Amino acid sequence: MFYQIFTFYLDGSSSTSIDKSQILALVIERTTYGKRISTNDMNATILTHIFTALPNLQYLTFCPSSTWNNRLSFVNPSPGINSSTLLELDVRLVRFSDCLYILDGRFSKLHTLHVDIKSIKSSDLTNHNQETLSIPNIKCFSVYCEQMTTAYHEIIVPFLRRMSNLEKLSLNLDISVRDTFIDGNDLKQNIINHLSLLKRFEFHICSNIYRSNQIHLQSKEDIQHTFRDFKDDQVISYIDHFEEREWRQCHIYLYPEKLRYYYIVTNHCPGGLFACVREITLKEEHPFEHEFFLRIAQSFPFITFLIIENSKSQNNKLSKESENNNQACSIIKYPYLTALTLYFAHDDYIEEFLIHTKICLPDNTVHINIYLEQLERVTYNFTRDATRINCAKLRSLCLNGYRLPEYAKNYFPNV
């Protein structure tokens, strides 16, 4: 349906008169709820149609549904995806090789590229000749990778060095490393010193070490000291320890942060205001208390996508008698929330978001990913009054393959 409506206007079938040659900028933002209607092939078809119908297009933002994680993929490349006028592109991709596809010369005037990539893997390297060619046209490049990557030194660093005329760089990466966290010295030696025209470098990098044999790992103070030459910016660093998993994670980022993604947030997050961040994961081996969710709402006021992964129950729970007492706790608001994933959340955190005297959800905008049995437990098999108001506000549910029982549909009138 979306493709039919889209082509209806671009092909001139609409009674609305559009001079397509005058369209210089186009933004396509879609959020699909319910049935998954978009595919990689359809997205590529739409993109081909855009470049065919809009011959003078200079600026394109093409972001398929984030809810269903639909992204562009060029496994079967289309010859119609090219433009001699496009200057700036913002797009969501499946893999790193799709980024190489965009930069193979088919967009000859492209100087600004923003990519949101699902994964960056060594197996993405297929064309070894292309991987060594210079990328002289790109002056502004930003990359976010959803999944943790082990290919930082193998793929990302050599790729960035090919951008010989790069002036602005933004890195939003979650990296698995062997023995040493990514710090200021690493960024200078591997990236900054190789980009002589670089004027602005923004970053939020999480580096992760698992089961290291190193006795003396870098401390927060060690990490912070490596940024002593970054005099024009405030750099924040901190280290989280996940003892049960023998995992350590180091965050380094500029503050105030201008990037969209924060990755993992724990109880040790130093706080601050992150007005540009839209997606975060709350992950811990220790409980999240109600006050923690208040801090999250204050630090990330425009959050839209939220994932909670914590199996530990809360220490300070409201009694059943206080569920309907607004004075028992501060009611928290997430006014821009559109997607919430609770598959790996303890029931206490599901209650945080479904009991209306704890968190007030926006009306008819929120999609929740949750197991059916979780939902049945927390709502007392869809009879609990304390969760009824927020459940009535939900727009859609993904129950991991199960359907909502017929008798429960009145509990979710907008789903």
N, C-alpha and C positions, 0 to 999 in steps of 0.2 A: 504493500500500500504506500509506504513512504517513497519508494522508487517511482511508482506511478504518478504520485502527486508532484514529485520533484521534476520529472521529465515533462509533465503536463505544462509547467510554467516555463521551463527552459526551451521547450520545443515550439513555444508560441501558440499552444493549443488554448491557453487561457485567454479570456476576453481582455485581461489586463495587458496593456501594451508595454513591452519591455524591449528597449534597445540593448541587446546583449553586448554589442561592441563597446558600450559605455560602462559596463560593469568591470570595475577594477579590483574590488575586494569582495570576498565571499566567506561567510562563516557558517559552518554546518555543525551544530551541536545537537546530538540526539541522546535521549535516555529512554531505553525500551524496557517496559515492565510487562509482566505476564509471559506470553509465548515469545520464544527467541526467534525473531523474524529476520535477523540480519546475518549474513554470512560473509566470509572473506571475499568470495567471488562477487557477491552483490556490491560490496563496498568498492571493489576494483572497477566494477561496471559503472557505478555512479561517478567515480573519479575520472574515468575515461570520458564519460558524457560531459563532465564539467569542462574539461580542456577542449573538447570539440565544440561545445556550444558557446563558450566564453573566450574568444580569441585574444582578448587583451587583458586577461586576468593577471594581476600582479601580486595579490595577497590572498592566500587561502588557508583557512583553518578547517581541517577536516577531522573531526573527532567522533567516531562512531560510539555506540552505546558503551558507557563505562560499567553499567549495571551488569550486563552480560559479558563484559570483557571482550567485545568484538573489536578486532583490529585489522588493519590492512596487511595483506601478505602478497608477495610477488613471486610465489612458487611457480605460477604459470603467468609470466609477465605479458602485459598487453602492450602492443606497439602504440596504442592510442594514448598512453600515459606519458605525455611529454609536453613541453611548452617552451617557447622562445621568449616569453614575456614575464613569466613568474619570477618574482623577486624574493618573496618570503613564504615559507610553508611551515605549518604547524600540524603534526599528524601523529596518530597512534599506530604502532607497528607491532608485528609478531616477534620478529627476530632481527639480529644485527645485520644479516645479509640483506634485509629489506632496506636498511639505511644505505648500504653500499649501492643498491639498485637505484635509489634516488639520486645518488651522487656520481652516476656513471656517465654524465654528460647530457642526459635527456632534458635537464632544466639548465640551459646554458647561461642564464643570467641570475640564477639563484644565489643570493648572498646571505640570507638568513634562514636557518633551519632549526626548528624545535621538534624533537622527537621524544615520544613516550614509547619505550620498547618493553615488551614483556620479558624477554630474556636475552642475554649476551653469552654465547657459548663458543668454545673453540671449534665445535663442529660447524659453526656458521661460515667459516672460511672456506670458500669453494673456488674462487677465481684469484689465484696467487699473483697474476700479473696486475690485476686491478688494485690489489691490496697494497701495492707499493707506489702507485701513482700519486702525484701531488694533487691536492684539492685547493687550488689557488683562489677560487671565487668566494668561498665561504668566509665571511667576516664576523658573523655572529652565529654561535652554535650552542644549543642547550640539549642535554640528554638526561632523561630519567629512565631507570631500569627497574621494573616492578620486582623481579626476582633477584635473589642474591647471585652474584657472578663470581666465578673463580678466574675469569679471563682479564683481569685488570691490566697486568703487565704484558700479557700475550697479545691482546687485541686492542684494548681501549687506549693505552698509552701510545703505541705506534700509530694508531688511527688519528689521534689528535695532533701528532707531530706532522702529519701530512698537510694540515691546514696552515700553510705557511703565511697567510695573510690574516689570520684570525685576530680580531680585536676585542671580542667579548666572548667569554666562555662560562657556561653554567653546568656544573656536574651535580647530579642528584643520584648517588650510587650506594648500593649495599654490597660490600665486597668481602669475600672470604680470603683470608691471608694465612700464611703458615706460622710465622713466629713474631712478626713485627706489625704493629698498627700503622695505618697510613697517617702521616703527620706532615707538618710544614716542610720538613726537609725533603720528604718524598715528593711532595707537590712541586717544590722548586727544582729539584734535580731531574725529575722525569717529565715535567710538563712545562712549567713557567719558563725555565731557561732555554727551552727549544722553540718558544713562540715569541719572537723578538718584537712583534707589533701589538702584543696583547696589552690592552688598556684596563680591562675589567675582568676579574675572575671571581665568580660566585660559586659556592659549593656547600653541599651538605653530604658528607661521606660517612657512612657507617662501615667500619672494618671489624671483622669477626675472626676470633681465634678459637679453635676447638682443640681441647686436650693437648695443649702445648707442653713440650718437655722443657721449655725455658724456665729457669728458676727465677730470673729477674726480668719480668716484662715491664714495658714502659708504664710509668705512673701518669696520673693526670698532670702533675707538675712537669714531667718530662715532655709530654705532648705539648703542653701550653708554651713551654720555652722555645719550641721549634717555630713558633709563630711570632717571635720577637721582631722580625723584620716586616711584618704585615702592619705597618704603622697607621695606614689609612682606614683600617677596619678593626672592629671588635670581633675576635674569634673566640667562640665558646667551645670547650672540649670537656667531655666527662666520660667515665668508664663505668659500664654495668657488668656485674658478675652474676652469672646464672650457674650457681654451684651444682645444682642437680644435674645439669646437662654438661658440666665442665666446659662452659662457654663464656667467653668474655667479648664484650662489644664496646667499641670506642666511637663516639660521635664527635665529629668536628664540623663546625659550620659558622658562617658569618652571621652576626646579629646587628641589626634586625634582619631576619631571614626573609628573602623575597621568593623563595622557591615554593612549589606547590605541595611537596611531599616531605613528611618528617620521618617516615619509617617507624621504628619501634619506640614507644614511649613507656617508661616505667615510673615507679614511685620516685626514682632519683632524678627525674627530669628537672633541670634547674629553673624551669618556669620562664616567664617573660611573655611578650605578646607576639604571636605569629599570625598576623592578619592575612597573609597570602597562602598559608597552608590549608589545603582542602581535604587531604586524606592522611589518616594515621592508623597505626595499629597499637593498641594497648596490650602489653604483654609482660607478665611477671610470674615469679615463683613465690611471691608474697601477696597477701590480700590487697585488693583495692577497696578502700573505704569510701563512703558516700562523699566525703570532702574531696577526695581525689577527682571524682567526676565533676565537681564544682570547679576545681582548678583547671581541668581540661577545657571546660566550657569558657572559662575566662581567658586562658592562654590561646585557645584556638577558636575564636568566636564565629568563624565562617566555615567551620568544618562541615563537609557534605558526606564523606565516606568514612565509616568508622568500623574497625574490626577489633573484637575483644577476644584475647586468648589468655585465660587464667582459670586454673582448676581449683584454686584455693578459696575456701569460703571466707566471707567477711567476719571480722571479729566483733564489730559494732553494728549489729542488726537492729532494725526497728522491731518492736514487739508487734504481734498481730493486732493488739488493741490500738496501736498508734498509726496503723496504716492509713486511716482516714483522718488523722490529726495533722493539719498543715503546720502546726507549731513544732512537730517532732523533728523536722529537718528542713533545710532550705530546699525549696523546689527549684530544680535546675532546668534551664531551657537550652535546647539545641535547635534554634529556629531555622537553620539552613540544612539540617540533616535530611539526606535522601536515601541513604543505603546503610544498613547496619548488619554486620555478620557476627553471629553468636554461636557458631558450631562448636567452638572450643571454649565456651564460657561456662563457668559455674552458674547454677540456677540463681544465685544471689545477684549476679550482674544482669541476668535477664529480668529479674524483678526490678532492678534499678531503672530499667528503661520501660517497663510495662506498667508499673504502679504509678498512677498519675500524681500522687502526692510526693514522689521522689523526683521524677523527671517529667517535664511537660513536652510532649512531642508535637511537632507542627501538624496541621490538619492535612490529611490526604496527600502526603508527599513521600512518606517513608516506605521503603522496601526492606524487608528483613529476611536474611538467610538464617534458618534455624531448623533443627531436627524436630519432627512432629512430636516425639516423646518429650522433648524439652518443653515445648509449648503446652502440651497436655498437663505436665506436672505443675508448671508455674501458674497456669490459669485454673487449676483444679478441674481439669477436664472441661474447660470452657464454661465454668459457672462462677468464677471468682469476681466479685464486684470491684475489688481494688484494681484489677487489671483491665476491666471492661472499657473504661474511657479511652485509654491509649490504644487498645486493640481496635476500637471503633475508628480511630484516626488513620490506621495503616492503609496504605494504597495497594500493596502486594506482598506476597509471601513466597519464598522458595523453601519447600519442606524436604529437600534432598530426595526428590523422586516420588514422594507421597502426595496424595490429594487431601485437602481439608475435608473432614467428615461433613456430610450433609447437615447433620444436626448442629454443627458449629458455625455455620455460615452467617447466622444472625449475630454472632459475636463479633464478626468482622464485616460489617455492612458495606464498606467501601472497597474491600479486596476483590 
